[in-house]
Structure formats: structure tokens, C-alpha cells
Amino acid sequence: MAFDGFFCVAVANELNAWAGAKVEKVHQSAPSCMYLCLYREGKRANLILSVAASRPLLAITAEDIAKPKDPTPFCMLFRKHLQNGRLTSVSCVPHERIVKLSFACADELGFLREKTLYAEMMGKYSNLILVNEDGRIVGATSTADLTASVRQVMPGMPYELPAPQEKFDALTVTESDFFALLAVNRELTFDRFLVSKFFAFSPAVAREISFLASGNTETFISQLNFTHAWESFSSVIARIRGNDYLPSAVYNGEKGVEYAYIPLTQYGGMTVKPYQSFSSLLLSYFASKEETVNIRSYAADILKTVNNHLAREEKKIGLQKKELLDCEKRETLRKNGDLLMANLYRLKSGMTSVVVNDYETGEDLEIAMDGRLTPVQNAQNYYKKYAKMKRAAEALTEQLLLTEGKIHHLESVLDAVARAGELTDLEEIRRELMETGFLKSHAVGNPKKKKQGLSKPLTYTTTDGMTVRVGRNNLQNDALTASAEKKDLWFHIKKFHGSHVILVTNGVEPTDRDYTEAAMLAAFHSEKKGSSNVEVDYTRVKFLRKPAGSAPGFVTYETYYSAVVDAVDPFAKGKE
């Protein structure tokens, strides 16, 4: 957990800038998250206090917050004790992951009373504990009664800090003492040594110090240059002593990986983003995490729906193929009718079968007959069965094509979901499923109301200056291709699912590099992403045709060229 003791100090120092602010309102958005609406010197802000293990957050924001209509009893308790009071100071309990917020609040008689809110940022043991002027607990987001083995947290009981740990103070340790500690802990990795022997270090910061010292996050002390270890350690400590923090977070694409009060250089090619404040760092980082969680949840719902439909369509196509195979026997029915007509002179009413010579094979063939019918009626009966089966085959062929089209469309949706990077992408995919009947629409109001506009496609600029647009999903693919000029070039991976890619020519002939980069983008934004030697078709937009009633994203073309490229982002090199 990055919210270590030193991070708490940094956050507390930043929040203390709001000392003197009035608490105008208290809200609770979740069991482990409170909002204090603060006012000071004509400015308003919301102090977010979240102790959820998945979202540890102490931050100031000017953004409006969602206010639940019905406050919980716990929220009402906080309002009773803190509302209309003043935040007097924010500090950090030494050597602990605990931020202490002190308030001056008037009681029923108007006398000022001291109230303290302890934000304990301890992972799954995190807690918000409100304490009165006598040091007794008023309320907490998480309680532990007398049966608790470590620490009791119950209303009315005295507030006690966690039991102290036997560790060293990193801010006061000398070089000689540091070397001595290293010498007797050679069996440990350097990062583990820092976490286990010193207060307030998170594993992430400990790994960073190890990386700075040795180029490795898990170097054993026995392999360590002690001087380098001290230099990397003391450089971080110097920043902490001087309040010279550099709040930053590490992102893998849009996904938040880690954060700290110093830049984390240990993550190779991932993006390290600096922030102006710890509040902006935490709000941005956990927004990305929340977005990721929401995307995964939303995507899972869509995938479940699509996979269910796909299973049904695949079962249906199996039955259709079997029925079509049965219909292929219809030629035997027609031949039986022909053979009966050719042998009428031999046939009599009441016969139940006849053996005739098969004119195709030259062999004898027995044909069943209905004794209740005349020979001509028997022949006509075979012709009728043949005609019926022929019509069934034609209908089945058409149904088979429709089912194959549905399967192709559903598979393209799976590909689009796999490549979706934002909630808007998934919302448009869901809209597509509604428009194609795979999901029920829950729309209300005027059905003729204008459809909501689509998000913008991805846009790139080639090395030689041409614009390339890439659809994010099938609806966007349709819109992108439909709006393109006839002389523009259209690219799409061959025989696989992927985005429509438009190279905007503006009537100018692209360079070979323009063609290559556009083709690479078509391969990259497809289910073959990361592969080598991928074939991509390309043609002028004027040669594309969209059949009436076809699924979103489906087009046909006959005039085209092909290119073989690697399915990688041609512009990835050099990106920050």
C-alpha cells in the first residue's frame, strides 16, 4: 500500500492549509467514505475522507459531490458533532499511518469543545474514528468489541493508538548505524530490510530506494554496495525532511499502477505522471482505478449477453446445417419420380415397390410405392416431396446466411469489447446490441427522438502529415465510413474482426509510408493486435457497398489491394 507513514505526513501538511475552515455540511457517500463541506475566506471545497481498503483517499476538491437524500445514522452522528465547527489543524501521528484532524465545535450550550477525527489508513484495518474532548470514542466506521484480540474500538471507550512497533526512525538514523543494520541483515533483500526495520516505508518506496541503489528492486543486502544504499536512502529522506515532495503516479496505459510522494522509476516503460498536489494525485489515480473497475464490470455484463446469444446462434447453425444436409437427398426423390414415369408401362395400381434400372449407374434400383395410388400419382408424389425439400433447402440456405451473419456480428462485438478503453466505448456497443435486437431497449419518452451522437473516432497523423481515423466499434465504423469522401482510402484487416480505418486523402495521393502506417493501424486495432505479417485489405471508399439490412460495421467490396504489415502501433515509438 502506497499510503505509508511518510505519505500521511505529506497529505496532512497539504490539508492543514485549510485550517480555520468552517464545516458547513457533512455527507456520507459510502460506509467508509465521508465528505466534509468546508468554507474559508470566500472559498468552498469538499474534504474527502475515504478509508476503504480499495480507495484510501484524503483529499480536497472543489468539485461538487453527489449528496445522498437519506443520511445514515452514522452520518447524522458526524453532523451532530462536527457540523458548524471549525477545522483547527491537520497533523500526522508520528510513525503511524494515521492522520489527525482536530476541530473546535460548540456544544448545546455554546461552549467550544475539541473533537478529533482519526483517519487510520491501514489497508483492510483502515478506520475513521471520531473522538470527543475526553478522548473517548463517539463513533467509527468499523468497530471491534472486547472480544477483539488486538484493539477495541467501541463508542464510549477511550481511544488508543495501535501498539507501537519495534522499528527505527529513518529520519534520525546515522550512516554508521545504517551500515551496522545492513551488516546484520544480509539475508534480507534491501527493500524488505527497509520495510521491516524502519517506520513509515511502503513496499513501493522501499523498492524504489533499492532500484536507485542497485538498478534492481529486490537486491539482497549481501550483494549490495553499502555506500550506494546509503546514498539512495538518504536522498529520499532528505526530500522528506525538507517537505520536498514530488507527488506522482505510475500508469500502464490508462490503468493506475502505483503512486508515491516521489517519482517511481522502477516500472520501466510505464508512464510516470507528476501532480501539483497530493489531492489531485489521489483523485486522478483512484478515478482511473474506478474507471477500470467500472469498465470491467460493464464489459463483463456485455460479454455475458453476447456469449449467450453466440451460443444460441452456434447451436442454431448446427441444426440448420444438419437440415440442409438432409435436404441434399432431394435429388433422389426427383430421380425416383423420373424412373417411375419412364417405367409406367410396367407399373400397375396396387404395387408397393418396383425394381427398375438406374439410368445413371446402370444398376437395379428398388423404389417404394404407395399401393393406394396409381403409378402416375406415385411419381407425382415424389415430385411434390422433391419440390417441398427444394423450397426448404432454399429457405435454409437463406437462414444459414443470416445466422452466419449474426455470428460474425457477435464475434465482432466481442472484439470491440476486448479493445474498449473507455466506458463510452462500451455504452456505444450496448447501444449497438439494442439496435440489432440482442438487448432489450429500456428507452423512455418520444421514440422518434433524435439518436444520441457517437463519440469521436481515434485520430492519428501519419509521419508525412495525413490524417487517419479509426473506428472504436461497429456503430462508429459505419458512421466513419459513411462520412468519408469517395476518394479516401479504407483499410481493414483481412478475414478477421477489426476497426474500419480511413486515410483522409483530400484528393492527394498518399506516400508509401502513409499507406503502410494506415495499414498497420488497421492491423493494430483488430483481434490480431501484436501479430506479425498480418494481411490488410485497402480500397477507395467509393468501392464499398453496405447491403440493406446488414449488421453494423459490415461492408462488401470487390476492387481492392492488400498489404502485409505487423499489427503494432506505428507511432508507439517515442511516446511518453
Residue pairs with C-beta under 8 A, 6 or more apart in sequence:
1 56
1 121
1 123
1 202
1 203
2 202
2 204
2 205
2 258
2 259
2 260
3 56
3 97
3 121
3 202
4 97
4 200
4 201
4 202
4 205
5 92
5 95
5 96
5 97
5 199
5 200
5 201
6 200
6 201
6 205
6 240
6 261
7 202
7 260
7 261
7 278
8 92
8 96
8 97
8 98
8 99
8 121
8 200
9 92
9 200
9 240
10 243
10 245
10 247
10 261
10 278
11 58
11 59
11 92
11 99
11 278
11 282
12 90
12 91
12 92
12 99
12 100
13 90
13 243
14 60
14 277
14 278
14 279
15 47
15 58
15 60
15 90
15 99
15 101
16 89
16 90
16 91
18 38
18 40
18 45
18 47
18 60
18 87
18 90
19 87
19 88
19 89
19 90
20 40
20 86
20 87
20 88
21 38
21 39
21 40
21 45
21 86
21 87
22 38
22 39
22 40
22 84
22 85
22 86
22 87
23 36
23 37
23 38
23 82
23 83
23 84
23 85
23 86
23 87
23 103
24 37
24 38
24 39
24 44
24 83
24 84
25 36
25 37
25 79
25 83
26 34
26 35
26 36
26 37
26 75
26 78
26 79
26 82
26 83
27 34
27 35
27 37
27 65
27 67
27 68
27 71
27 75
28 34
28 35
28 68
28 71
28 72
28 74
28 75
28 78
29 35
29 65
29 66
29 68
30 50
30 52
31 74
31 141
32 50
32 51
32 52
32 126
32 128
32 141
32 142
33 48
33 49
33 50
33 51
33 52
33 55
33 57
34 48
34 49
34 50
34 75
34 78
34 128
35 46
35 47
35 48
35 49
35 65
36 46
36 47
36 49
36 82
36 87
37 44
37 45
37 46
37 47
38 44
38 45
38 46
38 47
38 60
38 87
44 62
45 60
45 61
45 62
46 60
46 61
46 62
46 63
46 64
46 65
47 58
47 59
47 60
47 87
48 57
48 58
48 59
48 60
48 61
48 65
48 283
49 57
49 58
49 117
49 119
49 128
50 56
50 57
50 58
51 119
51 120
51 121
51 126
51 127
51 128
51 141
52 126
53 123
53 124
53 126
54 289
55 286
55 289
55 290
56 121
56 123
56 126
57 282
57 283
57 286
58 99
58 119
58 121
58 282
59 278
59 279
59 280
59 282
59 283
60 279
61 279
61 283
68 75
71 79
74 139
74 141
77 130
77 138
77 139
78 130
78 139
81 105
81 115
81 130
81 132
81 138
82 103
82 105
82 115
82 117
82 130
84 105
84 106
85 103
85 104
85 105
85 106
85 115
86 103
86 104
86 105
87 101
87 102
87 103
88 102
88 103
88 104
89 100
89 101
89 102
90 99
90 100
90 101
90 102
91 99
91 100
91 102
92 98
92 99
92 100
93 99
93 100
93 118
93 161
95 164
95 165
95 167
95 169
95 199
95 200
96 161
96 162
97 120
97 121
97 122
97 200
98 118
98 119
98 120
98 121
98 161
98 162
99 118
99 119
99 121
100 116
100 117
100 118
100 119
101 116
101 117
101 118
101 119
102 114
102 115
102 116
103 114
103 115
103 116
103 117
104 112
104 113
104 114
104 115
105 112
105 113
105 114
105 115
106 112
106 113
107 113
113 132
113 133
114 132
114 133
115 130
115 131
115 132
115 133
115 138
116 130
116 131
116 159
117 128
117 129
117 130
117 131
118 127
118 128
118 129
118 131
118 159
119 128
120 126
120 127
120 128
120 129
120 162
122 162
126 142
127 140
127 141
127 142
127 153
128 140
128 141
129 137
129 139
129 140
129 141
129 153
129 159
130 137
130 138
130 139
130 140
131 137
131 138
131 159
132 138
135 158
135 159
136 156
136 157
136 158
136 159
137 153
137 154
137 155
137 156
137 157
137 158
137 159
138 155
139 155
140 153
140 155
142 153
143 153
143 154
143 155
144 150
144 151
144 152
144 153
144 154
145 152
145 154
146 152
146 154
150 162
150 163
151 160
151 162
151 163
152 160
165 199
167 196
167 197
167 198
167 199
168 177
168 181
168 197
168 198
168 199
169 198
169 199
170 198
170 199
170 200
170 201
170 233
170 237
170 240
171 237
171 240
171 241
173 181
173 198
175 230
175 234
178 229
178 230
178 233
179 226
179 230
181 193
181 197
182 193
182 221
182 224
182 226
182 229
185 193
185 197
185 221
186 220
186 221
186 222
187 220
187 221
187 222
188 196
188 220
188 221
189 210
189 218
189 219
189 220
189 221
190 206
190 209
190 210
190 213
190 214
190 218
190 219
190 220
190 221
190 224
190 229
191 203
191 206
191 207
191 209
191 210
191 217
191 218
192 206
193 221
194 201
194 205
194 206
194 209
194 210
194 233
195 201
195 202
195 203
195 206
202 260
204 258
204 260
204 264
205 236
205 260
205 261
205 262
207 217
207 218
207 266
208 217
208 236
208 260
208 262
208 264
208 265
208 266
209 229
209 232
209 233
209 236
210 216
210 217
210 218
210 219
210 232
211 217
211 265
211 266
212 232
212 235
212 236
212 265
213 219
213 224
213 225
213 228
213 229
213 231
213 232
213 233
214 223
214 224
214 225
214 228
214 229
217 266
221 229
236 262
238 244
239 245
239 246
239 261
239 262
240 261
245 261
245 262
245 278
246 261
246 262
246 263
246 274
247 259
247 260
247 261
247 274
247 275
247 276
247 277
247 278
247 280
247 281
248 259
248 260
248 262
248 263
248 264
248 272
248 273
248 274
248 275
248 281
249 256
249 257
249 258
249 259
249 272
249 273
249 275
249 281
249 284
249 285
250 256
250 257
250 258
250 259
250 264
250 267
250 270
250 271
250 272
250 273
251 257
251 270
251 271
251 273
251 288
252 267
252 270
252 271
253 421
254 288
254 291
254 292
254 421
255 288
255 289
255 292
256 285
256 286
256 288
256 289
256 292
257 267
257 270
258 264
258 267
259 281
259 282
259 285
261 278
263 272
263 274
264 272
265 272
271 576
273 284
275 281
275 284
291 422
291 423
294 423
295 420
295 421
295 422
295 423
295 426
298 423
298 426
298 427
298 430
299 417
299 420
299 426
302 413
302 417
302 426
302 429
302 430
302 433
303 414
303 417
305 433
305 438
305 439
306 410
306 413
306 414
306 417
306 433
306 438
307 414
309 406
309 410
309 438
310 407
310 410
310 411
310 414
313 403
313 406
313 407
313 410
314 407
316 403
317 400
317 403
317 404
317 407
320 396
320 399
320 400
320 403
321 400
323 392
323 396
324 393
324 396
324 397
324 400
327 389
327 390
327 392
327 393
327 396
328 393
329 389
330 385
330 386
330 389
330 390
330 393
331 386
333 382
333 383
333 385
333 386
333 389
334 382
334 383
334 386
335 358
335 360
336 367
336 379
336 382
337 379
337 380
337 381
337 382
337 383
337 386
338 379
339 356
339 358
339 359
339 365
339 367
340 347
340 354
340 356
340 367
340 369
340 375
340 378
340 379
340 382
341 376
341 379
342 356
342 359
343 354
343 356
344 375
344 376
344 379
346 354
346 356
347 354
347 369
347 375
347 378
348 375
349 371
349 373
349 374
349 375
350 371
351 369
351 371
351 375
352 368
352 369
352 370
352 371
353 366
353 367
353 368
353 369
354 366
354 367
354 369
355 364
355 365
355 366
355 367
356 364
356 365
356 367
357 363
357 364
357 365
358 364
358 365
369 375
369 378
370 377
370 378
370 381
373 381
405 550
405 551
405 554
406 551
408 551
408 554
409 436
409 474
409 551
409 552
409 553
409 554
410 438
411 497
412 474
412 497
412 551
412 553
413 429
413 432
413 433
413 473
413 474
414 497
415 497
415 498
415 526
415 527
416 425
416 429
416 472
416 473
416 474
416 497
417 426
417 429
418 527
419 472
419 499
419 525
419 529
420 426
420 429
420 472
420 473
422 455
424 455
425 455
425 472
425 473
428 454
428 455
428 472
428 473
428 475
428 476
429 473
429 474
429 475
430 439
431 452
431 475
432 473
432 474
432 475
432 552
433 439
434 440
434 441
435 475
435 552
436 551
436 552
454 475
454 476
454 479
455 472
455 476
457 469
457 470
457 471
457 472
457 476
457 480
458 469
458 470
458 471
458 472
458 525
459 467
459 468
459 469
459 470
460 467
460 468
460 469
460 470
460 517
460 521
460 571
461 467
461 468
462 468
462 503
462 510
462 513
462 514
462 517
462 518
463 513
463 517
464 510
464 511
464 513
464 514
466 503
466 504
466 505
466 508
466 510
466 514
467 503
467 504
468 501
468 502
468 503
468 504
468 517
468 518
468 521
469 480
469 501
469 502
469 504
470 480
470 499
470 500
470 501
470 502
470 521
470 522
470 525
471 477
471 479
471 480
471 481
471 499
471 500
471 501
471 553
472 499
473 553
474 551
474 552
474 553
475 552
475 553
477 499
477 500
477 552
477 553
478 546
478 552
478 553
480 500
480 502
481 490
481 500
481 502
481 541
481 544
481 546
481 555
482 546
484 490
484 502
484 504
484 541
485 504
485 505
485 541
486 540
486 541
486 542
487 505
487 507
487 540
487 541
487 542
488 502
488 503
488 504
488 505
488 540
488 541
489 502
489 503
489 505
489 510
489 515
489 518
489 538
489 539
489 540
489 541
490 500
490 501
490 502
490 503
490 538
490 539
490 540
490 541
490 544
490 557
491 500
491 501
491 502
491 503
491 518
491 519
491 521
491 522
491 536
491 537
491 538
492 498
492 499
492 500
492 501
492 522
492 536
492 537
492 538
493 522
493 523
493 526
493 527
493 528
493 534
493 535
493 536
493 537
493 567
494 534
494 535
494 536
494 537
494 562
495 535
496 526
496 527
496 528
497 526
497 527
498 522
498 523
498 525
498 526
498 527
498 528
499 522
499 525
499 526
500 553
500 555
501 518
501 521
501 522
501 525
502 541
503 510
503 514
503 515
503 518
510 518
515 538
515 563
516 563
516 565
516 570
517 570
517 571
518 538
519 536
519 538
519 563
519 565
520 565
520 566
520 567
520 568
520 569
520 570
521 569
521 570
522 536
522 538
523 529
523 531
523 534
523 536
523 565
523 566
523 567
523 568
524 567
524 568
524 569
524 570
526 534
526 567
528 534
528 567
529 567
529 568
530 567
530 568
531 566
531 567
532 566
532 567
533 564
533 565
533 566
534 564
534 565
534 566
534 567
535 562
535 563
535 564
536 562
536 563
536 564
536 565
537 557
537 560
537 561
537 562
538 560
538 561
538 562
538 563
539 557
539 559
539 560
539 561
540 559
543 557
543 558
543 559
543 560
544 555
544 556
544 557
545 555
545 556
545 557
546 554
546 555
546 556
547 554
547 556
